[in-house]
Every structure is written in structure tokens, then in C-alpha cells.
Amino acid sequence: MTVVELPSLGHCGGLLVVSKIGRPIEFHCTAPVAINRAQQIMYGETYSGFLFSDQIGMALIEKTRERPSVFITDCEEMLPLTELIDNPLIFAESVDSKSDFDGSGLECFDLSGQPVYCLNRRGSEALSISQGVHEFTRRLPLDEPFERIRQAIEEAHSVLRAA
């Protein structure tokens, strides 16, 4: 699950449910969500979390028929979703960025040199999640599905603009 900023349109979310070998099962994307200045004022510093998690992320999750065992995002602003959903959510930080989540309740583990984070709600959950994600990454790089989502969103909106 990721979010793409479309110039002059807003933010568009995409969710790709894939099989264990990386084949697509479901794809959903949202309509562009423009920044709402009144909400931005009311939510203050929590606005991006609200926009990405509550508005975009939840809209995508509610559309899915197949519930994945874990949701993976490359958008730090989606982390508030951990409070809204039962499924584990992993934040896959890009290799070139370094976030500081000390004291946040997020467990960090390394996948082939890439730091990933998840909220450890039930003791050994992080270990079982990391093992499952590691199994997936033996077949496909963790960041590859995000690129597919971005390209699909951009393609869908370029078709709409041309129509």
C-alpha cells in the first residue's frame, strides 16, 4: 500500500494484494484526495497521518475482498493505521532514509539491508511477521510491488486525463 502525489490533483492511494510469489490478486486505488485546508488547520501536525491513514488507507482496506496476512507500506504517514486495523502493518523504510522510532512501540528488523518496522502488539508477532516477509523477499524485492502500484496509478490517471 502506498500513496502517490499527483500534481494539481492531490494524493492517490493504491493497494496491491499479491500472492506469496508476488502475483497480483487484487488492486485498488482511490480517487485523488486534495488537501483540505480546514482539516489541515484542525488536525495540525497529525493531518498527514489522518489523510494517509484514515482517509486513504482505510478506504483501500475496506475495498479488499482478500485480507492479506500483513499490510506493507512505504509511507511513514500510514503508521497510524496500526490503531485502526487488526492486521499487522509493516513500514518498509527506504534504504536511503533513516527514521527515528525509539520509544514508539515499533519493532525494527532488517530485511536484506532494508530496515522495516511493525507495531509489536503481541509479543512474538514481530518475529513471525519478519519470517513471513523474509520468505516473500526471497522471491521478490520488497520495494518492487510499490513500483507496480505507482505505475498503475499514474497509468490510470493518464488515461483519465486523455479521455
N, C-alpha and C positions, 0 to 999 in steps of 0.2 A: 504494500500500500504506500502510495506516495502522493505528493501534491506538486503540481506544475503551475507556475505563474504564467498566465497568458497576457501579454501586453495589451492594455486598454480593455481587457475583458474581466480580469480577476484571477482567482485561484480555482483550479480544477483538480479534483482528486481522482485517482484511479486505483483500482484494486484488481489484482490478477491472482486467482486461485489456481495453483499448479499442483500437479501430481508429484509424487516423490522423485520422479525422474525429470521434472521440470516441464512437463507438457501442460498446456492450458486446459483448465476445466471450466472456469468462469472468468469473465471480465466485466467490470462495471466502471463507469466513470460518472462524475457529477457534471451538472451544468456549471459554468463558471460562477463563482461566488465573489461579488465585488465587495471591497472593504466598505463597511457601513460606519461612517464617521460617528454617529450617535452611539453605536455599540462600542466602538473603539474608545470613546470617552468613558463610558460606563464601566467597561471591563479593565481599562488601564493596562497595566503590564501583563495581565492574563489574557488579553484579547487574542493573540496569535494561537494560544492553546485552545481557546474557545472556538475560533474559526476553524482550525485544522482538526481538532478532536470532535467537539460537539456537533458542529455543522457538517463538515466534510466527511470525517472518519465514520461517524455514526450513520450517516446517510449511506455510505458504501457498505458497511457491515450489515445494515438492515436489508439490503438488496440481495445478499448472498443466500443461495439455497444450500450450498455445501459449506459447512462450517469447518474451516481448517483447524488443525490441532494447535496452531500457533499463527499469530499475525506478525509480520515483519515489516517494519517501516524504516525509511532512511530520513525521515523528518522528525527532528527532535521535538518540534511543536506538537506532535501526535502523542507524546508520552502521557498527557492527562487521560487518554483513552483507557489506561490501566485501571482507572477508578470507575469506568463506565461499562466495561465488558468482563465476562468471566474467563474468556480465553486468554492465554498468555500473550503479551505483546513484547516483541524484541525491537530495540532500536539498533540498527546497524550503522554505526558511525563510519563516515568515510575515512579512509586511511590518513588523509592529509589534515583532518580536523581533530582537535583534541578537546573534548568536553570535560568539565569537572563535575562529577556527580557524587563526590564524597558526602556521606550523610544523607543521601537522597532515598535510601532503601533499594537502590538499583544494584543488582549483581552484575559485575563486569566479567566477561570471559573472552578469550582470544580465539578467533577462527581464522587460521591461516594468516596471521598477522593483522587481522582486522578486529578492532575491539567492538563487541556487541554487548548490549545491556538489556536486562529484563528485571522486572519487579519480582523479588523473591518472596511470594506470599505464603508459600507452603514448604518451608524447609528445603527439601532436596529438589524442588521444582526447577531451579536454575540448572542443576546438573543434568536432569533428564531432558530439558529443553536443549541445552547445549549439545548433548549427544545426538538428538534428532536433527538439529540444524547442521551439525557436523556431517552426518550421514548424507544429507541433501547436498552439501557443498562438495562432497567427493565427486558428484556428478555434474555440478553446475556452479559457477561462481555466484556468491551470494548477491552481488550487485547486478547481475545480468537481468533478472526479471524486472528490476526497476527501470532499466533502459527500454525494455519492451513496453512497459506501461507508458512511459514518457512519449515514445514514438507513436503509440496508438492514440493517445490523447491529442497530440499535435496533428496526426493524420485526420482524426475525426473533426477537429476544428478547422483544418484547412479545407476539407470537403464542404463543411457548413458555410464557410466564408465564400466559397466559389459558387454555391447554389443561389 
